[in-house]
């Protein structure tokens, strides 16, 4: 298997790299490098820059703004964006609800939602997980009962990322409580401004407010907002989840984080020699780099298989999820070791770009590292927990 890029692919990589270098707002780039939170305007501004170029939704059908790119070009685009580093286009719009509407929505839904989705005129969030229905998503209980030209929705969703910004939410709801659990689920598009919706923030261990609870109390949703057929939502959800597999390894992002780690480790620490000169630290760093190179080769093999076999889901992508999340967590552990005793305090002003009321504790760059460590405990859970991915590997690849 030849994993080298062709001359045409190398030229495409140079084009993407130059675009990321020259078009990404420097303020946004620095926020990502320093580990500070991006605000809504950062995401919207960048996605609209990408959309003007025609690169916001390359995975969509061409008639709705997509690019006729090969799997290798898709990989290069994502890898260069992560290394820039630049925000990825909002995944709820680009990788989740957009492809579902493009594949299963009717003509009116496509016309109404897809252009606004690509340009981030509408911000979407995901209404899947519930208390008691996370990994076992098919056990969800949020109900949608038909009432003339509307569904009446009642229930609760949780871990709803960035719902505080959202204009719309795409939801899995139970429309046939008598059917077996996977068969009675539908896929609804719900306006977040509809009466009866309450969004309540969940403060995470790093002090952030990126996830929320969303409550539905007799929310009326027009039947025209049903995607596809009633009680076929489970099929659409599986299609949606299959779209995020190869990118979930975040190889480019880990490369950028290692560059940042080396840069910080080369600095003197309160008169002590730089940590990069410590043999034990270098050994840990080298071990992560070896793992990352192996992961990159594995991802390229998955991409090469997609080039030959089309876009059918590949169970080997579960390996990408497992190793990608483990490497991301290992990098945050080394960053925590790097910052030492200054990792202890949580400094909200640093993360959220507020004015300092008091001088920072320790070097200013240290403020984001402890919160990042705690936040990244989640990456082995979302997108299908690593335990579930191990089961997929055992069954689909090893035959157990």
C-alpha positions as CSV (number, residue, x, y, z in Angstrom):
1,X,0.0,0.0,0.0
2,X,1.5,3.3,-1.1
3,X,0.8,6.0,1.6
4,X,2.7,8.7,-0.2
5,X,0.9,11.7,-1.5
6,X,0.8,12.3,-5.3
7,X,2.2,15.5,-6.8
8,X,-1.4,16.7,-7.2
9,X,-2.2,16.0,-3.6
10,X,1.0,17.8,-2.5
11,X,0.0,20.8,-4.5
12,X,-3.4,20.7,-2.9
13,X,-1.8,20.5,0.5
14,X,0.3,23.6,-0.2
15,X,-2.9,25.5,-1.3
16,X,-4.7,24.6,1.8
17,X,-1.8,25.4,4.0
18,X,-1.4,28.9,2.4
19,X,-5.1,29.6,2.8
20,X,-5.0,28.7,6.5
21,X,-1.9,30.8,7.1
22,X,-3.2,33.9,5.3
23,X,-7.0,33.9,5.9
24,X,-7.4,32.7,9.5
25,X,-7.9,35.7,11.8
26,X,-4.7,35.9,14.0
27,X,-6.8,36.6,17.1
28,X,-8.5,33.3,16.6
29,X,-5.3,31.4,15.9
30,X,-3.7,32.8,19.1
31,X,-6.7,31.8,21.2
32,X,-6.4,28.2,20.1
33,X,-2.6,28.1,20.6
34,X,-2.9,29.5,24.1
35,X,-5.8,27.2,25.0
36,X,-8.4,29.9,25.5
37,X,-12.1,29.5,24.8
38,X,-13.4,30.7,21.5
39,X,-16.6,32.7,21.4
40,X,-19.5,32.4,19.0
41,X,-18.1,35.2,16.7
42,X,-14.8,33.4,16.3
43,X,-16.6,30.3,14.9
44,X,-19.1,32.2,12.8
45,X,-16.4,34.5,11.2
46,X,-14.1,31.6,10.3
47,X,-16.8,29.4,8.9
48,X,-18.1,32.2,6.7
49,X,-14.5,32.7,5.4
50,X,-14.4,29.0,4.6
51,X,-17.8,29.1,3.0
52,X,-16.9,32.0,0.7
53,X,-14.0,29.9,-0.5
54,X,-16.3,26.9,-0.9
55,X,-14.5,24.9,1.8
56,X,-17.0,25.0,4.7
57,X,-18.9,21.8,3.7
58,X,-16.6,19.8,1.4
59,X,-18.2,16.5,2.5
60,X,-21.7,17.6,1.2
61,X,-23.1,16.9,-2.2
62,X,-21.7,19.4,-4.8
63,X,-25.1,20.9,-5.5
64,X,-25.3,22.1,-1.8
65,X,-21.8,23.5,-1.6
66,X,-19.7,20.4,-1.3
67,X,-16.5,19.6,-3.1
68,X,-15.8,16.7,-5.3
69,X,-12.7,15.8,-3.3
70,X,-11.1,12.4,-2.9
71,X,-10.8,10.9,0.7
72,X,-7.2,11.9,0.6
73,X,-8.0,15.6,-0.1
74,X,-10.6,15.5,2.7
75,X,-7.9,14.2,5.0
76,X,-5.4,16.9,3.9
77,X,-7.9,19.7,4.4
78,X,-8.8,18.6,7.9
79,X,-5.2,17.9,8.9
80,X,-3.9,21.2,7.7
81,X,-6.8,23.0,9.5
82,X,-6.0,21.3,12.8
83,X,-2.3,22.1,12.5
84,X,-2.9,25.8,11.5
85,X,-4.5,25.7,14.2
86,X,-7.9,26.8,13.1
87,X,-11.4,26.0,14.3
88,X,-13.1,23.2,12.4
89,X,-16.4,24.2,10.8
90,X,-19.1,23.7,13.4
91,X,-19.5,19.9,13.4
92,X,-23.2,19.9,14.4
93,X,-23.9,21.8,11.1
94,X,-21.3,20.4,8.8
95,X,-20.8,16.7,9.8
96,X,-24.0,15.9,11.5
97,X,-27.4,17.5,10.6
98,X,-26.3,18.8,7.2
99,X,-25.4,15.5,5.7
100,X,-28.6,13.9,7.2
101,X,-30.8,16.6,5.6
102,X,-28.9,16.3,2.3
103,X,-29.4,12.6,2.3
104,X,-32.8,12.1,3.8
105,X,-34.6,15.5,3.8
106,X,-37.2,16.6,1.4
107,X,-36.6,19.3,-1.2
108,X,-38.2,22.0,1.0
109,X,-36.0,21.1,4.0
110,X,-32.8,21.1,1.8
111,X,-33.7,24.5,0.4
112,X,-34.6,26.0,3.8
113,X,-31.8,24.7,5.9
114,X,-28.7,23.7,4.0
115,X,-27.5,27.1,2.7
116,X,-28.0,28.7,6.2
117,X,-26.3,25.6,7.8
118,X,-23.2,25.9,5.6
119,X,-22.8,29.7,6.3
120,X,-23.5,29.3,10.0
121,X,-26.5,31.6,9.7
122,X,-28.2,29.0,11.9
123,X,-26.3,27.4,14.7
124,X,-27.3,23.8,15.4
125,X,-26.9,21.6,18.4
126,X,-27.4,17.9,19.0
127,X,-30.3,16.5,21.0
128,X,-29.3,12.8,21.4
129,X,-28.1,11.9,24.9
130,X,-30.5,11.8,27.8
131,X,-30.1,10.9,31.5
132,X,-30.1,7.1,31.4
133,X,-29.6,7.1,27.6
134,X,-26.0,7.9,26.7
135,X,-24.0,5.0,25.4
136,X,-27.3,3.1,25.2
137,X,-28.9,5.8,23.1
138,X,-31.8,3.7,21.9
139,X,-33.2,3.8,25.4
140,X,-34.1,7.5,25.0
141,X,-37.5,8.6,26.4
142,X,-38.1,12.1,25.0
143,X,-41.5,11.7,23.3
144,X,-43.1,13.2,20.3
145,X,-46.9,12.7,19.9
146,X,-48.7,13.6,16.7
147,X,-51.3,16.3,17.2
148,X,-52.7,17.3,13.7
149,X,-50.0,19.2,11.9
150,X,-47.6,19.2,14.9
151,X,-45.7,16.9,17.2
152,X,-45.9,17.7,20.9
153,X,-42.4,17.0,22.4
154,X,-41.8,16.4,26.0
155,X,-38.6,15.2,27.7
156,X,-35.0,16.1,28.4
157,X,-31.6,16.0,26.6
158,X,-28.3,16.4,28.3
159,X,-24.6,17.1,27.5
160,X,-25.9,19.3,24.7
161,X,-22.8,21.1,23.5
162,X,-23.0,24.8,22.9
163,X,-26.8,24.8,23.2
164,X,-26.5,28.3,24.6
165,X,-25.6,29.6,21.1
166,X,-28.1,27.4,19.2
167,X,-30.9,28.5,16.9
168,X,-32.0,25.0,16.1
169,X,-31.6,21.5,17.6
170,X,-31.8,18.2,15.8
171,X,-33.4,15.6,18.1
172,X,-34.0,11.9,18.3
173,X,-37.5,11.5,19.8
174,X,-39.7,8.5,20.5
175,X,-42.8,8.5,18.2
176,X,-43.9,4.9,18.8
177,X,-43.5,3.8,22.4
178,X,-45.0,0.3,21.6
179,X,-42.2,-0.6,19.0
180,X,-38.9,-2.1,20.0
181,X,-36.6,0.6,21.1
182,X,-34.6,1.2,17.9
183,X,-37.7,1.0,15.7
184,X,-39.8,3.7,17.4
185,X,-37.5,6.7,17.0
186,X,-37.8,9.7,14.7
187,X,-35.5,12.6,13.7
188,X,-37.0,16.0,14.3
189,X,-35.7,19.6,13.6
190,X,-36.7,21.9,16.4
191,X,-36.5,25.7,16.7
192,X,-34.8,26.6,19.9
193,X,-37.0,29.7,20.2
194,X,-40.1,27.6,20.4
195,X,-42.2,28.0,23.6
196,X,-41.5,25.3,26.2
197,X,-37.7,24.9,25.7
198,X,-35.4,25.6,28.6
199,X,-31.6,25.5,28.4
200,X,-29.7,25.0,31.7
201,X,-25.9,25.1,31.7
202,X,-23.8,22.3,33.2
203,X,-20.6,23.6,34.8
204,X,-17.9,21.1,33.9
205,X,-14.9,20.1,36.0
206,X,-12.7,22.7,34.2
207,X,-15.1,25.5,35.1
208,X,-16.4,25.7,31.6
209,X,-20.0,26.0,30.4
210,X,-19.9,24.3,27.0
211,X,-22.5,21.6,27.8
212,X,-26.1,22.0,28.8
213,X,-29.4,20.3,29.8
214,X,-32.3,21.0,27.4
215,X,-35.9,20.5,28.6
216,X,-39.0,20.2,26.4
217,X,-42.3,21.0,27.9
218,X,-45.2,20.5,25.4
219,X,-43.1,22.0,22.6
220,X,-45.0,22.1,19.4
221,X,-43.0,21.1,16.3
222,X,-44.5,21.3,12.8
223,X,-44.7,17.9,11.1
224,X,-42.9,19.4,8.2
225,X,-39.7,19.3,10.4
226,X,-39.7,15.5,10.5
227,X,-36.7,14.3,8.5
228,X,-37.4,11.3,6.3
229,X,-40.0,8.8,7.6
230,X,-41.5,8.5,11.0
231,X,-39.9,5.8,13.2
232,X,-36.8,5.6,10.9
233,X,-34.7,8.0,13.0
234,X,-32.4,5.3,14.2
235,X,-31.2,4.7,10.7
236,X,-30.5,8.4,10.2
237,X,-28.7,8.6,13.5
238,X,-26.4,5.7,12.5
239,X,-25.7,7.5,9.2
240,X,-24.8,10.7,11.1
241,X,-22.5,8.9,13.5
242,X,-20.7,7.2,10.6
243,X,-19.7,10.6,9.2
244,X,-17.4,11.6,12.1
245,X,-15.2,8.5,12.3
246,X,-11.9,9.2,10.5
247,X,-11.6,12.8,11.7
248,X,-12.1,11.9,15.3
249,X,-8.5,10.9,15.7
250,X,-7.4,14.6,15.5
251,X,-3.9,13.8,14.4
252,X,-3.3,17.3,13.1
253,X,-4.5,18.8,16.4
254,X,-2.1,16.5,18.4
255,X,0.8,17.5,16.1
256,X,0.1,21.2,16.9
257,X,-0.2,20.5,20.6
258,X,3.1,18.7,20.6
259,X,4.7,21.7,18.9
260,X,3.3,23.9,21.6
261,X,4.5,21.5,24.3
262,X,8.1,21.6,22.9
263,X,8.0,25.4,22.7
264,X,6.9,25.7,26.4
265,X,9.3,23.0,27.5
266,X,12.2,24.9,26.0
267,X,11.6,27.9,28.3
268,X,13.4,28.4,31.5
269,X,11.4,27.8,34.7
270,X,12.0,30.1,37.6
271,X,15.8,29.9,37.0
272,X,15.8,26.1,36.5
273,X,16.9,24.5,33.3
274,X,14.3,24.0,30.7
275,X,12.3,20.8,31.1
276,X,13.1,19.7,27.6
277,X,16.6,19.0,28.9
278,X,15.3,16.5,31.3
279,X,16.0,12.9,30.0
280,X,12.9,11.5,31.6
281,X,10.6,14.1,30.2
282,X,12.1,13.7,26.7
283,X,11.5,9.9,26.9
284,X,7.8,10.5,27.6
285,X,7.6,13.0,24.8
286,X,9.3,10.7,22.3
287,X,6.9,7.8,23.3
288,X,3.9,10.0,22.5
289,X,5.4,11.1,19.1
290,X,6.0,7.4,18.2
291,X,2.4,6.6,19.0
292,X,1.2,9.6,17.0
293,X,3.2,8.6,14.0
294,X,1.7,5.1,14.2
295,X,-1.7,6.6,14.4
296,X,-1.1,8.8,11.4
297,X,-0.1,5.8,9.4
298,X,-3.2,3.9,10.5
299,X,-5.4,6.9,9.5
300,X,-3.7,7.1,6.1
301,X,-4.5,3.4,5.6
302,X,-8.1,3.9,6.4
303,X,-8.2,6.9,4.0
304,X,-6.5,4.7,1.3
305,X,-9.1,2.0,1.8
306,X,-11.8,4.7,1.4
307,X,-10.2,5.8,-1.8
308,X,-10.5,2.2,-3.1
309,X,-13.8,1.1,-1.6
310,X,-15.9,4.3,-1.4
311,X,-17.3,5.9,1.7
312,X,-18.6,2.7,3.4
313,X,-18.1,2.8,7.2
314,X,-14.8,1.1,8.1
315,X,-14.7,-0.6,11.5
316,X,-10.9,0.1,11.6
317,X,-11.8,3.7,12.3
318,X,-12.7,2.6,15.8
319,X,-8.9,2.2,16.3
320,X,-8.5,5.8,15.3
321,X,-11.0,6.9,18.0
322,X,-9.3,4.8,20.7
323,X,-5.7,5.8,20.0
324,X,-6.5,9.4,19.1
325,X,-8.2,10.1,22.4
326,X,-5.5,8.3,24.4
327,X,-2.8,10.4,22.7
328,X,-4.7,13.7,23.2
329,X,-5.0,12.8,26.9
330,X,-1.3,11.9,27.2
331,X,-0.3,15.3,25.7
332,X,-2.4,17.1,28.3
333,X,-0.7,15.1,31.0
334,X,2.7,16.2,29.8
335,X,1.5,19.8,29.7
336,X,0.4,19.4,33.3
337,X,3.8,18.1,34.3
338,X,5.4,21.0,32.4
339,X,3.5,23.7,34.3
340,X,4.1,22.0,37.7
341,X,2.7,23.8,40.8
342,X,1.1,26.5,38.7
343,X,-1.4,23.9,37.3
344,X,-3.4,24.1,40.5
345,X,-5.5,27.3,40.2
346,X,-8.4,27.7,37.8
347,X,-8.1,31.2,36.2
348,X,-11.4,32.0,34.4
349,X,-10.2,35.4,33.3
350,X,-7.5,33.8,31.2
351,X,-9.8,31.3,29.5
352,X,-12.6,33.6,28.7
353,X,-10.6,36.7,27.6
354,X,-11.9,38.8,30.5
355,X,-9.9,41.6,32.1
356,X,-7.7,40.5,35.0
357,X,-8.8,41.6,38.4
358,X,-5.6,40.4,39.9
359,X,-2.2,39.4,38.4
360,X,-2.2,35.8,37.1
361,X,-0.8,33.0,39.3
362,X,2.4,31.9,37.7
363,X,3.3,32.5,34.0
364,X,0.3,33.7,32.0
365,X,0.6,30.8,29.5
366,X,0.0,28.4,32.4
367,X,-3.6,29.5,33.0
368,X,-5.3,27.2,30.5
369,X,-3.3,24.0,31.0
370,X,-5.0,22.5,34.1
371,X,-8.5,23.2,32.7
372,X,-7.5,21.5,29.4
373,X,-6.2,18.5,31.3
374,X,-9.6,18.0,33.1
375,X,-11.6,18.8,30.0
376,X,-9.8,16.2,27.9
377,X,-10.9,13.4,30.2
378,X,-14.1,13.4,28.1
379,X,-12.5,12.6,24.7
380,X,-12.4,8.9,25.5
381,X,-16.2,9.0,26.2
382,X,-17.9,11.1,23.5
383,X,-18.2,10.0,19.9
384,X,-18.7,6.5,21.2
385,X,-16.8,5.6,24.3
386,X,-13.5,3.7,24.0
387,X,-15.1,0.6,25.7
388,X,-17.7,0.5,22.9
389,X,-15.0,1.0,20.2
390,X,-13.0,-1.9,21.7
391,X,-16.2,-4.1,21.3
392,X,-16.5,-3.0,17.7
393,X,-12.9,-3.9,17.0
394,X,-13.3,-7.3,18.7
395,X,-16.5,-8.1,16.7
396,X,-15.9,-6.6,13.3
397,X,-12.2,-7.0,12.9
398,X,-11.0,-9.8,15.2
399,X,-14.3,-11.8,14.8
400,X,-14.9,-12.4,18.5
